[in-house]
């Protein structure tokens, strides 16, 4: 079984497939877009959502059930009195990368 998991990990690295990584997972397990999203998260979101995205001032972001459209709206427009808007700081491609990273966060 150990060999199977190692083969799966190697295949994930070769093909850029994310296999249930968390913030401590090797960046090699994330695809390029999710890796870029992780970097954006660390620079823009971690101070409120926690370094591990499990929540601090902001909520836990693991296993998000919100649609990509809803996440985009929250990130770009913010939530009055709760979260600042990042629409002028992050591009549409940045938000897509951030969402790709958030989708890798599993409990």
C-alpha positions in Angstrom: 0.0 0.0 0.0 2.9 2.3 0.8 4.2 1.8 -2.8 0.8 2.7 -4.2 0.6 6.0 -2.3 4.2 6.9 -3.3 3.3 6.1 -7.0 0.2 8.3 -6.7 2.3 11.1 -5.2 4.8 10.9 -8.0 2.1 10.7 -10.6 0.5 13.8 -9.1 3.8 15.7 -9.3 4.4 14.7 -12.9 0.8 15.6 -14.0 0.3 18.6 -11.7 -2.7 17.0 -10.0 -3.5 18.2 -6.5 -4.1 15.3 -4.1 -5.9 16.6 -1.0 -3.0 18.9 0.0 -3.0 21.2 3.0 -0.9 24.2 3.6 2.0 22.1 4.8 1.9 19.8 1.7 4.8 20.1 -0.7 4.1 22.8 -3.3 4.9 20.2 -5.9 1.6 18.5 -5.2 -0.3 21.6 -6.3 -0.9 22.4 -10.0 0.6 25.7 -11.2 -2.6 27.7 -10.8 -3.2 26.4 -7.3 0.4 27.0 -6.4 0.1 30.6 -7.5 -3.2 30.8 -5.5 -1.4 29.6 -2.4 1.2 32.4 -2.8 -1.6 34.9 -3.2 -3.4 33.5 -0.1 -0.2 33.7 2.0 0.3 37.4 1.0 -3.3 38.6 1.1 -5.5 36.3 3.2 -3.5 34.4 5.8 -3.4 37.3 8.2 -7.1 37.0 8.8 -7.9 33.4 7.8 -4.8 31.9 9.5 -1.6 30.5 8.0 -3.3 27.1 7.6 -6.6 28.7 6.4 -8.4 27.1 9.4 -9.7 30.5 10.5 -8.6 33.3 12.9 -10.4 36.6 12.4 -11.9 35.2 9.2 -13.6 31.8 8.9 -12.1 28.4 8.1 -11.7 28.0 4.3 -11.5 24.2 4.2 -14.2 22.3 2.3 -15.9 25.4 1.0 -19.4 24.7 -0.4 -19.8 28.1 -2.1 -19.7 28.4 -5.8 -16.8 29.9 -7.7 -19.0 32.8 -8.6 -19.9 33.5 -5.0 -16.2 33.2 -3.8 -15.3 35.6 -6.6 -17.9 38.1 -5.5 -16.8 37.9 -1.8 -13.1 38.3 -2.7 -13.6 41.1 -5.1 -16.4 43.0 -3.3 -15.7 42.0 0.3 -18.3 41.7 3.0 -19.3 45.0 4.7 -17.9 45.2 8.2 -16.3 41.7 7.9 -13.9 41.5 5.0 -12.2 44.1 2.7 -12.7 44.1 -1.0 -9.7 42.9 -3.1 -11.2 43.7 -6.5 -8.7 46.6 -7.1 -5.7 44.5 -5.8 -6.3 41.1 -7.4 -7.0 40.5 -11.1 -9.6 38.0 -12.4 -6.8 35.5 -13.0 -5.5 36.1 -9.5 -9.0 35.3 -8.1 -9.2 32.1 -10.2 -5.8 31.0 -8.9 -6.9 31.7 -5.4 -10.1 29.7 -5.9 -8.0 26.8 -7.4 -5.9 26.8 -4.2 -9.0 27.0 -1.9 -10.5 24.0 -3.7 -7.4 21.9 -2.6 -8.1 22.6 1.1 -9.7 19.5 2.6 -10.3 18.7 6.3 
